[in-house]
């Protein structure tokens, strides 16, 4: 015989926006990054790291540098950036300094379309102020600078990261964020990092572009340099976020390679000293856009009122409902009379 519970059951449903999967900052491209925002089309003028290269510290060591692709997205209050490729590491030989990945972020009014000479002197081998005179594409004026390099030949925290402001009038602040192991958690130690910026590197790539100045393709590479930058470190931007990334080599003067994203055309070799570089004179755009920071999805709300529910011998019932869009739902079942509702437990 079937028992019947004549009661007023109110089922309330709160659907929260889909939360981004936790992105691990380890130098490996996670699915959350999606398609590349920019892909390399030119061989590297800095030498390739060939398939036969097997160093004792594969996560941090490389003998060539390449910038194969760029991925990025904003989730919550953090900008995530991933750059596939390699960075030549310091191997202890005289006159061989590590190559440096530099990331210029344009996310606010103002900034520096041409880099100033009075920017912070950040970096042990290649300093930010040595990039003075480099001119970006029209309309691109970065407000912040991020950089990293591998300073060491051993496995003990040789990956270093740097940060600086680029105010229109110069004289911004900056410094060393810290250092970390290759392929680690992204936590940087030993520096000044008030915003909690994270970064890591994985140098196991042996694909991507090869050495030279001709046409090549950088798609398909899944390891490289990864960053997680709290938006507070970028002044909490609300407009479009645009990025120019390049690899430069320390020297007198500094040499900017042909590894730039957005890419320079095939046939371009080393671009030379920063003071002689004007991206407006090079075909294409030497930056890419992440668009606007994504706003958190508004909560969904749905309410279903059941005036009578029949419970079977096992005191179980079934309620079917749907959401207006995908989301994470918490189901709460209440009996307004104060009696127990069979099976009334929150369900995800």
One Martini backbone bead per residue (centre of mass of N, CA, C, O) as a GRO file, in nm:
protein
  348
    1UNK     BB    1   0.097   0.035   0.022
    2UNK     BB    2   0.062   0.371  -0.035
    3UNK     BB    3   0.207   0.646   0.082
    4UNK     BB    4   0.085   0.975   0.176
    5UNK     BB    5   0.202   1.316   0.142
    6UNK     BB    6   0.030   1.597   0.260
    7UNK     BB    7   0.210   1.866   0.135
    8UNK     BB    8   0.412   2.155   0.134
    9UNK     BB    9   0.658   2.184  -0.109
   10UNK     BB   10   0.967   2.367  -0.127
   11UNK     BB   11   1.171   2.431  -0.412
   12UNK     BB   12   1.494   2.559  -0.412
   13UNK     BB   13   1.704   2.725  -0.665
   14UNK     BB   14   2.061   2.768  -0.690
   15UNK     BB   15   2.255   2.901  -0.960
   16UNK     BB   16   2.575   2.902  -1.018
   17UNK     BB   17   2.828   2.991  -1.171
   18UNK     BB   18   3.071   2.866  -1.342
   19UNK     BB   19   3.357   2.751  -1.223
   20UNK     BB   20   3.676   2.767  -1.248
   21UNK     BB   21   3.921   2.578  -1.292
   22UNK     BB   22   4.194   2.501  -1.141
   23UNK     BB   23   4.499   2.657  -1.211
   24UNK     BB   24   4.809   2.534  -1.272
   25UNK     BB   25   5.136   2.670  -1.196
   26UNK     BB   26   5.371   2.479  -1.424
   27UNK     BB   27   5.409   2.522  -1.753
   28UNK     BB   28   5.122   2.405  -1.837
   29UNK     BB   29   4.869   2.361  -2.056
   30UNK     BB   30   4.546   2.419  -2.001
   31UNK     BB   31   4.221   2.392  -2.109
   32UNK     BB   32   4.127   2.686  -2.018
   33UNK     BB   33   4.282   2.850  -2.249
   34UNK     BB   34   4.250   2.750  -2.518
   35UNK     BB   35   4.302   2.915  -2.775
   36UNK     BB   36   4.512   3.095  -2.937
   37UNK     BB   37   4.596   3.444  -2.957
   38UNK     BB   38   4.897   3.367  -3.056
   39UNK     BB   39   5.118   3.277  -3.338
   40UNK     BB   40   5.396   3.164  -3.460
   41UNK     BB   41   5.576   3.238  -3.798
   42UNK     BB   42   5.887   3.237  -3.693
   43UNK     BB   43   6.182   3.175  -3.664
   44UNK     BB   44   6.461   3.154  -3.454
   45UNK     BB   45   6.740   3.373  -3.363
   46UNK     BB   46   6.821   3.191  -3.078
   47UNK     BB   47   6.775   2.908  -3.115
   48UNK     BB   48   6.742   2.569  -3.069
   49UNK     BB   49   6.586   2.294  -2.895
   50UNK     BB   50   6.654   1.986  -2.944
   51UNK     BB   51   6.555   1.656  -2.917
   52UNK     BB   52   6.858   1.560  -2.804
   53UNK     BB   53   6.813   1.730  -2.550
   54UNK     BB   54   6.940   1.608  -2.212
   55UNK     BB   55   6.921   1.736  -1.928
   56UNK     BB   56   6.941   1.727  -1.575
   57UNK     BB   57   6.726   1.993  -1.601
   58UNK     BB   58   6.447   1.998  -1.792
   59UNK     BB   59   6.263   2.233  -1.660
   60UNK     BB   60   6.515   2.471  -1.694
   61UNK     BB   61   6.673   2.377  -1.948
   62UNK     BB   62   6.824   2.562  -2.231
   63UNK     BB   63   6.977   2.649  -2.570
   64UNK     BB   64   6.709   2.796  -2.654
   65UNK     BB   65   6.474   3.036  -2.809
   66UNK     BB   66   6.104   3.048  -2.792
   67UNK     BB   67   5.780   3.184  -2.926
   68UNK     BB   68   5.495   3.007  -3.008
   69UNK     BB   69   5.267   3.104  -2.790
   70UNK     BB   70   4.944   3.253  -2.681
   71UNK     BB   71   4.768   3.257  -2.368
   72UNK     BB   72   4.443   3.368  -2.221
   73UNK     BB   73   4.273   3.473  -1.907
   74UNK     BB   74   3.991   3.569  -1.708
   75UNK     BB   75   3.948   3.490  -1.350
   76UNK     BB   76   3.797   3.681  -1.166
   77UNK     BB   77   4.102   3.830  -1.019
   78UNK     BB   78   4.267   3.685  -1.271
   79UNK     BB   79   4.552   3.666  -1.478
   80UNK     BB   80   4.614   3.436  -1.741
   81UNK     BB   81   4.935   3.316  -1.866
   82UNK     BB   82   5.063   3.156  -2.176
   83UNK     BB   83   5.397   3.055  -2.296
   84UNK     BB   84   5.522   2.893  -2.549
   85UNK     BB   85   5.847   2.725  -2.504
   86UNK     BB   86   6.174   2.886  -2.463
   87UNK     BB   87   6.470   2.950  -2.242
   88UNK     BB   88   6.771   3.046  -2.219
   89UNK     BB   89   7.010   2.936  -2.004
   90UNK     BB   90   7.226   2.956  -1.755
   91UNK     BB   91   7.569   2.780  -1.768
   92UNK     BB   92   7.847   2.938  -1.659
   93UNK     BB   93   7.947   3.093  -1.896
   94UNK     BB   94   8.110   3.323  -2.040
   95UNK     BB   95   7.894   3.567  -2.174
   96UNK     BB   96   7.632   3.394  -2.071
   97UNK     BB   97   7.312   3.486  -2.078
   98UNK     BB   98   6.997   3.494  -2.020
   99UNK     BB   99   6.706   3.488  -2.152
  100UNK     BB  100   6.420   3.718  -2.192
  101UNK     BB  101   6.093   3.746  -2.090
  102UNK     BB  102   5.864   3.993  -2.213
  103UNK     BB  103   5.575   4.171  -2.064
  104UNK     BB  104   5.330   4.383  -2.206
  105UNK     BB  105   5.071   4.582  -2.040
  106UNK     BB  106   4.756   4.701  -2.169
  107UNK     BB  107   4.494   4.849  -1.928
  108UNK     BB  108   4.521   5.173  -1.953
  109UNK     BB  109   4.550   5.478  -1.937
  110UNK     BB  110   4.826   5.553  -2.092
  111UNK     BB  111   5.160   5.510  -2.079
  112UNK     BB  112   5.418   5.355  -2.311
  113UNK     BB  113   5.494   5.370  -2.640
  114UNK     BB  114   5.775   5.471  -2.538
  115UNK     BB  115   6.038   5.379  -2.377
  116UNK     BB  116   6.194   5.476  -2.095
  117UNK     BB  117   6.495   5.562  -1.910
  118UNK     BB  118   6.333   5.592  -1.607
  119UNK     BB  119   6.297   5.318  -1.546
  120UNK     BB  120   6.333   5.059  -1.373
  121UNK     BB  121   6.619   4.875  -1.246
  122UNK     BB  122   6.542   4.560  -1.359
  123UNK     BB  123   6.770   4.322  -1.334
  124UNK     BB  124   7.083   4.153  -1.375
  125UNK     BB  125   7.122   4.156  -1.704
  126UNK     BB  126   6.830   4.262  -1.801
  127UNK     BB  127   6.706   4.578  -1.808
  128UNK     BB  128   6.447   4.785  -1.840
  129UNK     BB  129   6.610   5.056  -1.905
  130UNK     BB  130   6.744   4.916  -2.171
  131UNK     BB  131   6.458   4.952  -2.344
  132UNK     BB  132   6.495   5.219  -2.443
  133UNK     BB  133   6.305   5.332  -2.743
  134UNK     BB  134   6.087   5.142  -2.772
  135UNK     BB  135   5.830   5.105  -3.022
  136UNK     BB  136   5.505   5.073  -3.056
  137UNK     BB  137   5.217   5.047  -3.158
  138UNK     BB  138   4.957   5.208  -3.233
  139UNK     BB  139   4.779   5.234  -2.922
  140UNK     BB  140   5.026   5.106  -2.765
  141UNK     BB  141   5.050   5.142  -2.392
  142UNK     BB  142   5.211   5.034  -2.146
  143UNK     BB  143   5.173   4.982  -1.774
  144UNK     BB  144   5.321   4.693  -1.765
  145UNK     BB  145   5.587   4.467  -1.637
  146UNK     BB  146   5.705   4.144  -1.732
  147UNK     BB  147   5.955   3.896  -1.619
  148UNK     BB  148   6.189   3.625  -1.725
  149UNK     BB  149   6.433   3.372  -1.601
  150UNK     BB  150   6.724   3.150  -1.616
  151UNK     BB  151   6.944   3.149  -1.320
  152UNK     BB  152   7.083   2.854  -1.389
  153UNK     BB  153   7.200   2.492  -1.382
  154UNK     BB  154   7.013   2.400  -1.163
  155UNK     BB  155   6.731   2.279  -0.957
  156UNK     BB  156   6.757   2.543  -0.756
  157UNK     BB  157   6.567   2.797  -0.808
  158UNK     BB  158   6.622   2.950  -1.124
  159UNK     BB  159   6.347   3.103  -1.140
  160UNK     BB  160   6.281   3.437  -1.247
  161UNK     BB  161   6.085   3.729  -1.141
  162UNK     BB  162   5.927   4.036  -1.273
  163UNK     BB  163   5.830   4.389  -1.188
  164UNK     BB  164   5.653   4.683  -1.338
  165UNK     BB  165   5.594   5.008  -1.384
  166UNK     BB  166   5.442   5.235  -1.665
  167UNK     BB  167   5.434   5.538  -1.649
  168UNK     BB  168   5.409   5.812  -1.841
  169UNK     BB  169   5.630   5.980  -1.647
  170UNK     BB  170   5.766   5.776  -1.495
  171UNK     BB  171   5.910   5.634  -1.206
  172UNK     BB  172   5.848   5.360  -1.133
  173UNK     BB  173   5.792   5.061  -0.983
  174UNK     BB  174   6.013   4.776  -0.887
  175UNK     BB  175   6.104   4.413  -0.906
  176UNK     BB  176   6.163   4.122  -0.744
  177UNK     BB  177   5.948   3.855  -0.689
  178UNK     BB  178   6.127   3.588  -0.744
  179UNK     BB  179   6.165   3.230  -0.695
  180UNK     BB  180   6.179   2.897  -0.864
  181UNK     BB  181   6.089   2.609  -0.967
  182UNK     BB  182   6.045   2.396  -1.201
  183UNK     BB  183   5.719   2.289  -1.220
  184UNK     BB  184   5.567   2.412  -1.000
  185UNK     BB  185   5.329   2.615  -0.819
  186UNK     BB  186   5.426   2.941  -0.854
  187UNK     BB  187   5.579   3.009  -0.608
  188UNK     BB  188   5.737   3.300  -0.483
  189UNK     BB  189   6.068   3.364  -0.355
  190UNK     BB  190   6.289   3.620  -0.230
  191UNK     BB  191   6.097   3.872  -0.266
  192UNK     BB  192   5.873   4.125  -0.398
  193UNK     BB  193   5.508   4.027  -0.345
  194UNK     BB  194   5.220   4.183  -0.269
  195UNK     BB  195   5.010   4.029  -0.487
  196UNK     BB  196   5.082   3.723  -0.559
  197UNK     BB  197   5.247   3.643  -0.789
  198UNK     BB  198   5.266   3.389  -1.044
  199UNK     BB  199   5.526   3.143  -1.157
  200UNK     BB  200   5.643   2.930  -1.438
  201UNK     BB  201   5.844   2.645  -1.575
  202UNK     BB  202   5.874   2.446  -1.892
  203UNK     BB  203   6.155   2.294  -2.090
  204UNK     BB  204   6.046   2.027  -2.271
  205UNK     BB  205   6.052   2.150  -2.537
  206UNK     BB  206   6.097   2.013  -2.902
  207UNK     BB  207   5.928   2.197  -3.069
  208UNK     BB  208   5.817   2.402  -3.292
  209UNK     BB  209   6.036   2.616  -3.373
  210UNK     BB  210   6.316   2.684  -3.551
  211UNK     BB  211   6.605   2.782  -3.677
  212UNK     BB  212   6.599   3.126  -3.790
  213UNK     BB  213   6.398   3.346  -4.043
  214UNK     BB  214   6.168   3.189  -4.136
  215UNK     BB  215   5.912   3.003  -4.181
  216UNK     BB  216   5.673   2.904  -3.920
  217UNK     BB  217   5.532   2.688  -3.653
  218UNK     BB  218   5.386   2.711  -3.304
  219UNK     BB  219   5.192   2.495  -3.280
  220UNK     BB  220   5.121   2.255  -3.005
  221UNK     BB  221   5.249   2.377  -2.759
  222UNK     BB  222   5.243   2.285  -2.385
  223UNK     BB  223   5.509   2.440  -2.298
  224UNK     BB  224   5.644   2.689  -2.047
  225UNK     BB  225   5.513   2.995  -1.953
  226UNK     BB  226   5.352   3.090  -1.637
  227UNK     BB  227   5.076   3.303  -1.523
  228UNK     BB  228   4.949   3.475  -1.215
  229UNK     BB  229   4.761   3.786  -1.214
  230UNK     BB  230   4.649   4.003  -1.024
  231UNK     BB  231   4.455   4.276  -1.093
  232UNK     BB  232   4.582   4.458  -0.873
  233UNK     BB  233   4.868   4.469  -1.026
  234UNK     BB  234   4.684   4.632  -1.273
  235UNK     BB  235   4.461   4.829  -1.139
  236UNK     BB  236   4.189   4.705  -1.197
  237UNK     BB  237   4.075   4.641  -1.475
  238UNK     BB  238   3.787   4.714  -1.719
  239UNK     BB  239   3.922   4.685  -1.979
  240UNK     BB  240   4.119   4.619  -2.214
  241UNK     BB  241   4.358   4.352  -2.272
  242UNK     BB  242   4.701   4.396  -2.370
  243UNK     BB  243   4.978   4.217  -2.544
  244UNK     BB  244   5.341   4.213  -2.537
  245UNK     BB  245   5.579   3.972  -2.654
  246UNK     BB  246   5.935   3.905  -2.575
  247UNK     BB  247   6.274   3.826  -2.670
  248UNK     BB  248   6.579   3.891  -2.497
  249UNK     BB  249   6.932   3.992  -2.507
  250UNK     BB  250   7.201   4.037  -2.348
  251UNK     BB  251   7.398   4.346  -2.382
  252UNK     BB  252   7.615   4.572  -2.593
  253UNK     BB  253   7.350   4.586  -2.667
  254UNK     BB  254   7.051   4.502  -2.661
  255UNK     BB  255   6.865   4.218  -2.803
  256UNK     BB  256   6.600   4.182  -3.018
  257UNK     BB  257   6.420   3.947  -3.128
  258UNK     BB  258   6.192   3.757  -3.345
  259UNK     BB  259   6.036   3.690  -3.069
  260UNK     BB  260   5.706   3.780  -3.126
  261UNK     BB  261   5.385   3.888  -2.968
  262UNK     BB  262   5.301   3.952  -3.219
  263UNK     BB  263   5.430   3.870  -3.515
  264UNK     BB  264   5.678   3.874  -3.724
  265UNK     BB  265   5.777   3.840  -4.026
  266UNK     BB  266   5.894   3.644  -4.236
  267UNK     BB  267   6.253   3.723  -4.256
  268UNK     BB  268   6.304   3.797  -3.968
  269UNK     BB  269   6.539   3.890  -3.761
  270UNK     BB  270   6.700   4.048  -3.565
  271UNK     BB  271   6.604   4.372  -3.438
  272UNK     BB  272   6.787   4.473  -3.212
  273UNK     BB  273   6.796   4.757  -3.071
  274UNK     BB  274   6.552   4.925  -2.909
  275UNK     BB  275   6.603   5.222  -3.026
  276UNK     BB  276   6.550   5.092  -3.339
  277UNK     BB  277   6.246   5.019  -3.262
  278UNK     BB  278   5.942   5.014  -3.481
  279UNK     BB  279   5.636   4.863  -3.505
  280UNK     BB  280   5.502   5.051  -3.724
  281UNK     BB  281   5.720   4.936  -3.953
  282UNK     BB  282   5.579   4.659  -3.903
  283UNK     BB  283   5.400   4.423  -4.004
  284UNK     BB  284   5.148   4.423  -3.818
  285UNK     BB  285   5.076   4.311  -3.487
  286UNK     BB  286   5.266   4.346  -3.169
  287UNK     BB  287   4.986   4.224  -3.050
  288UNK     BB  288   4.730   4.120  -2.810
  289UNK     BB  289   4.396   4.015  -2.713
  290UNK     BB  290   4.163   3.954  -2.425
  291UNK     BB  291   3.984   4.171  -2.368
  292UNK     BB  292   3.752   4.164  -2.135
  293UNK     BB  293   3.684   4.126  -1.831
  294UNK     BB  294   3.519   3.880  -1.675
  295UNK     BB  295   3.221   3.850  -1.549
  296UNK     BB  296   3.039   3.735  -1.316
  297UNK     BB  297   2.792   3.536  -1.302
  298UNK     BB  298   2.476   3.549  -1.254
  299UNK     BB  299   2.252   3.439  -1.064
  300UNK     BB  300   2.031   3.180  -1.047
  301UNK     BB  301   1.665   3.150  -1.040
  302UNK     BB  302   1.442   2.899  -0.899
  303UNK     BB  303   1.088   2.798  -0.855
  304UNK     BB  304   0.918   2.514  -0.695
  305UNK     BB  305   0.580   2.409  -0.649
  306UNK     BB  306   0.450   2.149  -0.435
  307UNK     BB  307   0.137   2.013  -0.323
  308UNK     BB  308   0.207   1.702  -0.404
  309UNK     BB  309   0.362   1.398  -0.280
  310UNK     BB  310   0.450   1.075  -0.375
  311UNK     BB  311   0.541   0.799  -0.177
  312UNK     BB  312   0.690   0.522  -0.163
  313UNK     BB  313   0.786   0.251   0.018
  314UNK     BB  314   1.086   0.400   0.030
  315UNK     BB  315   1.039   0.705   0.049
  316UNK     BB  316   1.039   0.798  -0.264
  317UNK     BB  317   1.112   1.068  -0.495
  318UNK     BB  318   1.048   1.269  -0.801
  319UNK     BB  319   1.224   1.554  -0.942
  320UNK     BB  320   1.192   1.767  -1.228
  321UNK     BB  321   1.447   1.984  -1.372
  322UNK     BB  322   1.569   2.306  -1.504
  323UNK     BB  323   1.801   2.520  -1.660
  324UNK     BB  324   1.870   2.809  -1.843
  325UNK     BB  325   2.173   2.736  -1.761
  326UNK     BB  326   2.464   2.642  -1.695
  327UNK     BB  327   2.530   2.504  -1.360
  328UNK     BB  328   2.552   2.523  -1.011
  329UNK     BB  329   2.349   2.330  -0.796
  330UNK     BB  330   2.131   2.393  -0.510
  331UNK     BB  331   1.924   2.179  -0.324
  332UNK     BB  332   1.626   2.279  -0.142
  333UNK     BB  333   1.418   2.124   0.110
  334UNK     BB  334   1.088   2.215   0.231
  335UNK     BB  335   0.868   2.213   0.525
  336UNK     BB  336   0.647   2.444   0.644
  337UNK     BB  337   0.531   2.256   0.894
  338UNK     BB  338   0.812   2.111   1.015
  339UNK     BB  339   0.845   1.858   0.882
  340UNK     BB  340   0.971   1.591   0.750
  341UNK     BB  341   1.158   1.540   0.448
  342UNK     BB  342   1.209   1.310   0.239
  343UNK     BB  343   1.524   1.356   0.114
  344UNK     BB  344   1.611   1.645   0.253
  345UNK     BB  345   1.891   1.714   0.071
  346UNK     BB  346   2.151   1.854  -0.044
  347UNK     BB  347   2.224   1.899  -0.401
  348UNK     BB  348   2.462   1.904  -0.679
   0.00000   0.00000   0.00000
